Structures are given as C-alpha cells and as structure tokens.
C-alpha cells in the first residue's frame, strides 16, 4: 500500500523565487450563479483584500444557458498571501463554482 502524499497543493515559494512582481494587476476568473448577489459577494470578498478594487472594471460573460456567469476581476496584487486570501474567500462562498 502506498503512503499518502502530504505535499501541500500550494507549497511556500520564497519571494525571490516568485514569478510575480508585486504590486501588479492580477486577473482572476470566477464562475458562479447568474444572479446579482453573486457579483455583489465577489466584490465584497475582493474589497476585503484590495480596498481600492474598482467594481466597474469587472468583465462579465454569461454561460450559453444563462444559468452561470463568468467574471474576470483584476486586483492590485501586493503579495502571495493577499492572493491566497482572495482565492480562499472566493472558493469558500456558496455561490462561487470555480476560481481560476
């Protein structure tokens, strides 16, 4: 029987090895239920970590069936920790289906 792999999904990367230079504009794609409360929830989560986030910059793409809405949000990324916290907040919300 093989041993379970306990390697973290997102291992620690020292700042000097990061491929991202902070601060930067960082796009995040979020898909969820096609309703305004979904958009409001995404904006609220993002603003917790990027208070200057401008909701008017959100790009929206409804699914062909109209049941889902894809959003592209561009945050001002200041650190890996900040991005991780945004991803955690988004993926924990019940209206969010996917975050890329």
C-alpha positions as CSV (number, residue, x, y, z in Angstrom):
1,X,0.0,0.0,0.0
2,X,1.4,3.4,-0.9
3,X,1.9,6.2,1.5
4,X,-0.4,9.3,1.1
5,X,1.2,12.4,-0.4
6,X,1.3,15.2,2.2
7,X,2.8,17.8,-0.1
8,X,0.8,21.0,0.1
9,X,-1.2,21.9,-3.0
10,X,0.4,25.4,-2.9
11,X,3.8,25.0,-1.3
12,X,5.6,28.0,0.1
13,X,7.6,29.9,-2.5
14,X,10.2,32.3,-1.2
15,X,9.6,35.9,-2.6
16,X,12.8,35.8,-4.5
17,X,11.6,32.8,-6.5
18,X,8.2,34.1,-7.3
19,X,7.4,34.7,-11.0
20,X,5.1,37.6,-10.0
21,X,6.5,41.0,-9.3
22,X,4.4,42.9,-6.7
23,X,2.5,45.1,-6.9
24,X,0.8,44.2,-10.2
25,X,-2.6,44.0,-11.9
26,X,-3.6,40.3,-11.5
27,X,-6.7,38.9,-13.3
28,X,-8.8,36.3,-11.6
29,X,-11.6,34.4,-13.3
30,X,-14.6,33.5,-11.2
31,X,-17.7,31.5,-12.3
32,X,-20.9,31.2,-10.3
33,X,-24.7,31.5,-10.3
34,X,-26.0,34.1,-12.7
35,X,-27.5,36.5,-10.2
36,X,-26.6,39.9,-8.9
37,X,-25.9,38.6,-5.4
38,X,-23.1,36.6,-6.9
39,X,-21.4,39.7,-8.3
40,X,-22.0,41.6,-5.0
41,X,-20.5,38.7,-3.0
42,X,-17.4,38.6,-5.2
43,X,-16.9,42.4,-5.0
44,X,-17.3,42.3,-1.2
45,X,-14.7,39.5,-0.8
46,X,-12.2,41.2,-3.1
47,X,-12.5,44.5,-1.4
48,X,-11.7,42.9,1.9
49,X,-8.2,42.3,0.5
50,X,-8.0,45.1,-2.1
51,X,-9.9,48.0,-0.7
52,X,-9.3,50.1,-3.9
53,X,-10.8,47.5,-6.2
54,X,-13.0,49.1,-8.8
55,X,-16.1,47.0,-9.5
56,X,-16.7,48.9,-12.8
57,X,-13.7,47.0,-14.3
58,X,-15.4,43.6,-13.9
59,X,-15.8,41.8,-17.2
60,X,-19.0,39.6,-17.3
61,X,-19.7,36.6,-19.6
62,X,-22.9,34.7,-19.2
63,X,-23.0,31.0,-20.0
64,X,-24.8,29.9,-23.1
65,X,-27.7,28.5,-21.0
66,X,-27.8,31.7,-18.9
67,X,-27.5,29.8,-15.6
68,X,-23.9,30.8,-14.8
69,X,-21.9,34.0,-15.0
70,X,-18.2,34.2,-15.6
71,X,-16.4,37.2,-14.2
72,X,-12.9,38.4,-14.8
73,X,-11.8,40.6,-11.9
74,X,-8.4,42.4,-11.9
75,X,-7.0,43.1,-8.5
76,X,-3.9,45.0,-7.5
77,X,-1.9,42.1,-6.1
78,X,0.5,43.2,-3.4
79,X,1.7,39.7,-2.1
80,X,1.2,36.0,-2.5
81,X,-0.6,36.0,0.9
82,X,-3.1,38.5,-0.3
83,X,-3.8,36.5,-3.5
84,X,-4.1,33.3,-1.4
85,X,-6.6,35.0,0.9
86,X,-8.7,36.3,-2.1
87,X,-8.8,32.7,-3.6
88,X,-9.7,31.2,-0.2
89,X,-12.5,33.8,0.3
90,X,-13.9,33.2,-3.2
91,X,-13.8,29.4,-3.2
92,X,-15.5,29.3,0.2
93,X,-18.5,31.3,-1.0
94,X,-21.6,29.1,-1.8
95,X,-22.5,30.9,-5.0
96,X,-19.0,30.5,-6.5
97,X,-18.4,27.4,-8.6
98,X,-14.9,27.9,-9.9
99,X,-12.0,30.2,-9.4
100,X,-9.0,30.3,-11.8
